[in-house]
Amino acid sequence: MKTNYLICLLIVICSNVHAQIKHGLRDAQGRHIISRGFVVNTNDHKGEVFFNSDDYLRMERMGANAQVIRLELGKLSSFPGGKLDQNYLKKLDTLVAHGRNSGMKTVFKMTVYGVDSFKWEDFWKNKKNEYDTYINAWRVIWKRYATENSVLGYDIVNEPRKLTMDISYTELTKKYLVPLYQKIIDACHEINADKKVLVQSIFMNKGEGIDNNQYAEITVPINRKNVIFAPHIYQDKIDFIKPVMDRFDSESDLLEAPIYIGEWGFPTFASTDTLIAGDLGQLRYRELYIRTAEVFDRMGVGSIKAWFLGNRSMQNFLPGGPSTWAIFSDEKAAGTIERKYITDVIARPYPQTIAGDIQNFMFHFATRTLDLNLRSDNSKGASKIFIGANRHYPDGFSILIDSDFVMYHNPLKNAGLEVYKLPENVNPSDFIWDDKTQKLLILKWPKDKSDLHVQIVPGIRDFKVLE
């Protein structure tokens, strides 16, 4: 009996030696990608929003390698009050170009803003061929960006609703939502066969959430390729973060699609900017965001934070006063004054692009340590790790790989990276610190086809401890 137990244990251990996170994406070179970034709005409730190259550099220095551009249905379709706007398309071209120039992948997300009225109850019944009108709006985007390599894909229906329909969420999903998804995906892949299609679940009516999750469960498969599951999570209760994500994980298995969190981060209140403690205070928000980030990192999911905006977007939509999803506090559309109690969590260190397989990673906020386990594959090219030294390591940082590699960055010197200890066959010039974008570029791993433990730790190490 004891022998059988040991054999089973050995099988489990061996099967997990090269295990990897299941939610990361792959680029054209086969590198493992973790996507992070922001929702980029083309308008807010006060009018149009514009961004420039400085805004995108700011995103990049906060760890963004992706953007989700929020589309307005009224500027792309013939729904009542809508009309295809050529100037709007040029604006989208500019946003895509800014993203591409900053090394970001773009996802487009369709919202129903900008039309005279949009009734979900009528839309689902499709009596006036609403589905075709909706798909035709998407075709404008699909055709325009079919050959644009920096466009990753399309989030095809944003927060679909049931509202007053006399139907269960399960039936609405099975009878209307999934068939619509299949119809849109098929139309998309006729034009963009290699692009990803992102899908969400039904946004439940207020007060009908289950276990503090406001999004209904997807219980039937879509049975299409190149699908990504892009749920939203606006969770304000720490104890529910992991159960909600666990449910998303099971839906991901059903859909055979990795998770890419399309929006996250409970909105802050105007009063939060002036309070440290209490239910609306900054300490509570920091812990809430940290606990959410820890679950994301443990699962290895990509995540997009709403919104890359300033306080012009603040509204009264929650009890407790004016609130917003925006990450800046200045009174304009595109801000610069960070809400650092949340942005320092959003902009935490992580592996952006890894030549090989990411087995697991975690940024430990208490010790400011990034732990990364990976299986290297130098044939796939260079790797990038976002470090964010300007906010996380003002005291400098060290790079440790296994027990025989130590390089460090001293912020008091303008010297990039310095060497403490390297294996004989390793070239230190393969490790490049880019201060402008706050990234570590790794041209070649010290050992190929090997399991490596990489750490980014604070300070100029007491190297005597390592000897």
C-alpha positions in Angstrom: 0.0 0.0 0.0 2.9 2.3 0.9 4.7 1.5 -2.3 1.6 2.3 -4.4 1.2 5.7 -2.6 4.9 6.6 -3.3 4.4 5.6 -7.0 1.3 7.8 -7.3 3.1 10.7 -5.6 6.1 10.4 -7.9 3.7 10.5 -10.9 2.1 13.7 -9.7 5.4 15.3 -9.0 6.8 14.4 -12.4 3.7 15.5 -14.2 4.0 19.0 -12.7 7.7 19.5 -13.3 7.1 21.4 -16.6 3.5 22.5 -15.7 2.7 26.0 -17.0 -0.1 28.5 -16.4 -3.0 27.9 -18.7 -4.3 31.4 -19.2 -1.3 33.1 -20.8 -1.4 33.8 -24.6 1.3 33.1 -27.2 2.7 35.5 -29.8 3.7 34.6 -33.4 7.1 33.5 -32.2 5.6 31.1 -29.6 6.6 33.2 -26.6 4.4 33.2 -23.5 2.6 36.5 -23.1 0.8 38.0 -20.1 -1.3 40.9 -21.2 -1.9 44.0 -19.0 -3.2 47.4 -19.8 -6.1 49.8 -19.8 -9.5 50.5 -21.3 -9.0 53.5 -23.7 -12.2 55.5 -24.1 -12.9 57.5 -27.3 -15.5 59.5 -25.3 -16.9 60.1 -21.8 -20.1 61.6 -20.6 -18.7 65.1 -21.3 -17.6 64.5 -24.9 -14.7 63.2 -26.9 -11.4 62.0 -25.4 -8.0 62.3 -27.1 -4.7 60.8 -26.3 -1.1 61.5 -27.5 2.2 59.7 -27.5 3.0 60.9 -24.0 -0.1 59.2 -22.7 0.9 56.0 -24.3 4.5 56.2 -22.8 2.8 56.8 -19.5 0.8 53.6 -20.0 3.9 51.7 -21.0 5.8 52.9 -17.9 2.9 51.5 -15.8 3.4 48.1 -17.3 0.9 48.2 -20.2 1.5 45.9 -23.2 -2.1 46.0 -24.3 -5.0 48.4 -24.7 -8.8 47.8 -25.1 -10.3 50.6 -27.2 -14.0 51.1 -26.4 -16.0 51.4 -29.6 -19.2 53.5 -30.0 -21.9 51.6 -31.9 -23.5 55.0 -32.9 -20.4 55.9 -35.0 -20.2 52.6 -36.8 -23.7 51.4 -37.5 -27.1 52.3 -38.9 -29.0 51.7 -35.7 -31.4 54.7 -35.0 -29.3 57.8 -34.5 -26.2 56.0 -35.7 -24.0 56.7 -38.8 -20.6 55.5 -40.0 -18.2 58.3 -39.1 -15.0 58.4 -41.2 -13.3 60.8 -38.8 -14.0 58.4 -36.0 -12.3 55.7 -38.0 -9.2 57.9 -38.4 -9.2 58.5 -34.6 -9.2 54.7 -34.1 -6.3 54.4 -36.5 -4.3 56.9 -34.4 -5.0 55.0 -31.2 -3.9 51.7 -32.8 -0.7 53.4 -34.1 0.1 54.8 -30.7 -0.4 51.4 -29.2 1.7 49.7 -31.9 4.5 52.3 -31.4 4.5 51.5 -27.7 4.6 47.7 -28.2 1.0 47.2 -27.3 -1.6 44.8 -28.7 -5.0 46.3 -29.3 -8.4 44.8 -28.6 -11.6 46.5 -29.8 -14.7 46.3 -27.6 -18.1 47.2 -28.9 -20.4 49.2 -26.6 -24.0 50.3 -27.5 -23.2 54.0 -26.8 -24.0 56.7 -29.4 -27.3 55.4 -30.7 -30.7 57.1 -30.0 -31.8 54.0 -28.1 -30.8 50.4 -27.7 -33.2 47.9 -26.1 -31.6 44.6 -25.3 -35.1 43.0 -25.1 -35.7 44.0 -28.8 -32.2 43.1 -29.8 -32.4 39.5 -28.7 -35.7 38.9 -30.6 -34.0 40.2 -33.8 -37.3 41.1 -35.4 -35.7 43.9 -37.4 -32.5 42.0 -38.3 -30.7 43.7 -35.5 -28.0 41.0 -35.5 -27.1 41.7 -39.1 -26.9 45.5 -38.4 -24.7 44.8 -35.4 -22.4 42.5 -37.4 -22.2 45.0 -40.2 -20.8 47.6 -37.7 -18.2 45.0 -36.7 -17.3 44.3 -40.4 -16.1 47.9 -40.7 -13.6 47.2 -38.0 -12.7 43.7 -39.1 -11.9 44.8 -42.7 -10.0 47.8 -41.6 -7.6 45.9 -39.3 -7.6 42.5 -40.9 -3.8 42.8 -41.7 -2.9 44.9 -38.7 -0.7 42.6 -36.7 -0.9 44.7 -33.5 -4.6 44.1 -33.3 -5.1 41.0 -31.2 -8.9 40.7 -31.6 -12.4 41.8 -30.8 -14.5 41.9 -27.7 -17.8 41.4 -29.6 -20.6 42.2 -27.1 -19.9 44.3 -24.0 -21.9 43.4 -20.9 -25.0 42.0 -22.6 -28.2 42.4 -20.5 -31.5 40.6 -19.8 -33.3 43.5 -18.1 -37.1 43.0 -18.3 -37.1 39.8 -20.4 -39.2 37.0 -18.8 -36.4 34.4 -19.1 -33.7 32.9 -16.9 -30.1 33.9 -17.3 -29.3 30.3 -18.2 -31.9 30.2 -20.9 -31.0 33.6 -22.3 -27.4 32.4 -22.5 -28.3 29.1 -24.2 -31.1 30.3 -26.5 -29.8 33.8 -27.5 -26.3 34.7 -26.4 -24.3 31.7 -27.5 -26.0 31.4 -30.9 -25.3 35.1 -31.4 -21.7 34.6 -30.5 -21.4 31.7 -33.0 -22.9 33.9 -35.7 -20.6 36.8 -35.0 -17.5 34.6 -34.7 -18.2 32.9 -38.0 -18.6 36.3 -39.7 -15.5 37.6 -38.1 -13.4 34.6 -39.1 -14.4 34.9 -42.7 -12.4 38.1 -42.7 -10.0 37.7 -39.7 -9.4 33.9 -39.4 -6.4 34.4 -37.1 -7.8 37.1 -34.9 -9.0 36.4 -31.4 -12.6 36.8 -30.4 -13.4 37.8 -26.8 -16.6 36.8 -25.2 -18.4 37.9 -22.0 -21.4 36.6 -20.0 -24.7 38.2 -19.2 -24.5 41.3 -16.9 -27.2 40.5 -14.3 -29.8 43.0 -13.1 -28.9 44.9 -10.0 -29.6 42.8 -6.9 -29.7 39.5 -8.7 -26.0 38.7 -8.4 -25.0 35.3 -7.1 -22.3 35.1 -4.4 -21.6 38.7 -5.0 -20.9 38.1 -8.7 -22.9 40.3 -11.0 -22.2 38.2 -14.1 -24.3 35.1 -15.0 -22.5 31.8 -15.6 -21.9 30.5 -19.1 -23.1 26.9 -19.0 -23.0 25.8 -22.6 -19.9 25.7 -24.9 -19.5 28.0 -27.9 -17.5 25.4 -29.9 -15.4 27.9 -31.9 -11.7 28.4 -32.3 -9.6 31.4 -31.3 -11.9 32.4 -28.5 -10.8 34.2 -25.3 -13.0 34.4 -22.2 -13.0 38.1 -21.1 -15.2 38.4 -18.0 -15.3 41.6 -15.9 -14.8 41.6 -12.1 -15.7 44.7 -10.0 -15.5 43.0 -6.7 -15.5 45.1 -3.4 -15.5 42.2 -1.0 -12.1 40.5 -0.5 -13.6 37.1 0.5 -15.4 36.8 -2.8 -12.5 37.5 -5.2 -11.1 34.0 -5.3 -14.5 32.2 -5.5 -15.6 34.5 -8.4 -12.3 33.8 -10.2 -12.6 30.1 -9.5 -16.0 30.1 -11.3 -14.5 32.0 -14.2 -11.8 29.3 -14.3 -14.4 26.6 -14.7 -16.2 28.5 -17.4 -12.9 28.9 -19.1 -12.5 25.1 -19.1 -16.0 24.7 -20.6 -15.2 27.3 -23.3 -11.7 25.9 -23.9 -10.6 29.5 -23.8 -8.0 31.3 -21.7 -9.1 34.1 -19.4 -8.3 37.7 -20.2 -10.0 39.9 -17.6 -11.7 42.5 -19.8 -12.2 45.1 -17.0 -11.4 45.1 -13.3 -11.0 47.3 -10.3 -13.9 48.5 -8.0 -14.5 52.3 -8.6 -13.1 54.8 -6.2 -15.0 57.7 -4.7 -14.1 61.4 -4.7 -13.7 61.2 -0.9 -11.2 58.3 -1.3 -8.6 60.7 -2.6 -8.7 62.6 0.8 -9.1 59.7 3.2 -6.6 57.2 4.5 -8.7 54.9 6.7 -12.4 53.7 6.7 -14.7 51.9 4.2 -13.9 54.5 1.5 -10.3 55.1 2.5 -7.1 54.4 0.5 -5.9 51.7 2.8 -9.0 49.6 2.2 -8.7 50.1 -1.6 -5.0 49.2 -1.6 -5.7 46.0 0.2 -8.7 45.2 -2.1 -6.6 45.8 -5.2 -3.6 43.8 -3.8 -5.8 40.8 -3.0 -7.3 40.9 -6.5 -3.8 41.2 -8.0 -2.6 38.2 -6.0 -5.4 36.0 -7.4 -4.7 37.2 -11.0 -1.0 36.5 -10.6 -1.5 33.1 -9.1 -3.8 32.2 -12.0 -1.6 33.9 -14.6 -4.4 35.8 -16.2 -4.1 38.9 -18.4 -6.1 41.9 -17.1 -7.3 45.3 -18.3 -8.0 48.1 -15.9 -10.7 50.7 -16.6 -10.1 53.5 -17.3 -7.1 55.5 -18.5 -8.9 58.7 -17.7 -9.0 61.7 -15.3 -11.7 62.9 -13.0 -13.8 64.4 -15.7 -15.4 61.0 -15.9 -16.6 61.1 -12.2 -20.4 60.5 -11.8 -23.0 59.7 -9.1 -23.7 56.0 -9.9 -23.0 54.4 -6.5 -24.2 55.2 -2.9 -21.5 57.1 -1.2 -21.1 60.1 -3.5 -19.3 60.8 -6.8 -17.2 57.8 -8.0 -15.2 56.7 -11.0 -13.1 53.9 -12.5 -10.5 56.5 -13.6 -6.9 56.0 -12.4 -6.1 59.8 -12.5 -7.5 62.5 -10.2 -7.0 65.6 -12.3 -10.1 67.3 -13.6 -9.7 66.5 -17.3 -10.2 63.7 -19.7 -6.7 62.3 -20.0 -5.0 62.7 -16.6 -1.5 62.6 -15.2 -2.0 62.7 -11.4 -2.1 59.1 -10.4 -4.3 57.6 -7.7 -1.1 55.9 -6.4 -3.0 53.8 -3.8 -4.3 51.8 -6.8 -1.9 52.5 -9.6 1.1 51.1 -7.7 -0.8 47.9 -7.5 -1.9 47.9 -11.1 1.7 48.7 -12.2 3.3 45.8 -10.3 6.2 43.9 -11.7 5.4 40.9 -14.0 6.7 38.8 -16.9 5.4 40.4 -20.0 7.0 38.2 -22.7 8.9 35.0 -22.0 10.9 32.9 -24.5 9.7 29.6 -23.1 6.9 28.6 -20.7 5.8 30.5 -17.7 5.2 27.9 -15.0 4.1 30.4 -12.3 4.8 33.9 -11.0 3.9 36.1 -8.1 4.7 39.6 -7.0 4.9 39.7 -3.2 3.8 43.2 -2.1 5.1 42.9 1.4 8.7 42.2 0.4 8.6 43.8 -3.1 9.8 40.5 -4.6 8.8 39.1 -8.0 9.1 35.3 -8.1 9.1 33.7 -11.6 9.5 30.1 -12.5 9.9 29.3 -16.2 11.1 26.7 -18.7 13.5 28.6 -21.0 13.6 28.3 -24.8 16.1 30.7 -26.4 15.0 29.7 -29.9 11.9 31.8 -29.5 13.8 35.1 -29.1 14.0 37.8 -26.4 12.1 38.1 -23.1 10.7 41.1 -21.3 10.0 41.6 -17.6 8.2 44.8 -16.5 9.9 46.0 -13.3 8.6 49.5 -12.6 11.7 50.4 -10.7 10.7 54.1 -10.5 7.8 53.2 -8.2 8.7 49.8 -6.7 12.6 49.9 -6.4 13.8 53.5 -5.7 16.4 51.8 -3.6 17.6 49.8 -6.6 16.9 46.2 -7.6 18.8 42.9 -8.1 18.2 40.1 -10.6 18.7 36.6 -9.3 18.6 33.5 -11.5 19.0 30.2 -9.6 22.0 30.3 -7.3 24.8 31.4 -9.7 23.5 34.6 -11.4 23.4 38.1 -9.8 23.1 41.4 -11.6 21.8 44.7 -10.1 20.8 48.2 -10.9 22.0 51.0 -8.7 19.8 54.1 -9.1 22.6 56.3 -7.9 24.6 55.5 -11.0 23.8 56.0 -14.6 25.2 52.6 -15.4 22.3 50.3 -16.4 23.0 46.9 -14.9 26.1 45.8 -13.0 27.5 42.3 -12.5 28.1 40.6 -9.2 28.2 37.0 -10.2 27.6 35.2 -13.5 28.3 31.7 -14.9 31.3 31.6 -17.2 29.3 31.1 -20.4 26.8 34.0 -19.8 27.2 37.4 -21.6 26.1 40.2 -19.3 25.1 42.3 -22.4 22.3 39.8 -22.9 20.5 41.6 -20.0 19.5 45.2 -20.8 17.7 47.7 -18.5 15.5 50.1 -20.3 14.9 53.0 -17.9 12.5 54.8 -20.3 10.0 52.0 -20.4 11.0 50.4 -17.0 11.5 47.0 -18.6 14.2 44.4 -18.3 15.1 42.9 -21.8 16.6 39.5 -21.8 18.2 38.5 -25.1 19.2 35.0 -24.0 18.6 33.0 -20.9 21.7 31.7 -19.1 20.5 28.1 -19.6 18.4 26.9 -22.5 15.6 24.3 -22.3 16.0 24.5 -18.5 13.8 25.2 -15.5 14.9 28.6 -14.1 13.9 30.5 -10.9 14.1 34.2 -11.5 13.7 36.8 -8.8 13.6 40.6 -8.8 14.4 41.8 -5.3 14.7 45.3 -3.8 18.0 47.1 -3.1 21.6 46.5 -3.7 22.0 43.1 -2.1 24.2 42.3 0.8 26.1 39.9 -1.5 28.0 38.3 1.4 24.8 36.5 2.2 24.8 35.0 -1.3 28.4 33.6 -1.1 
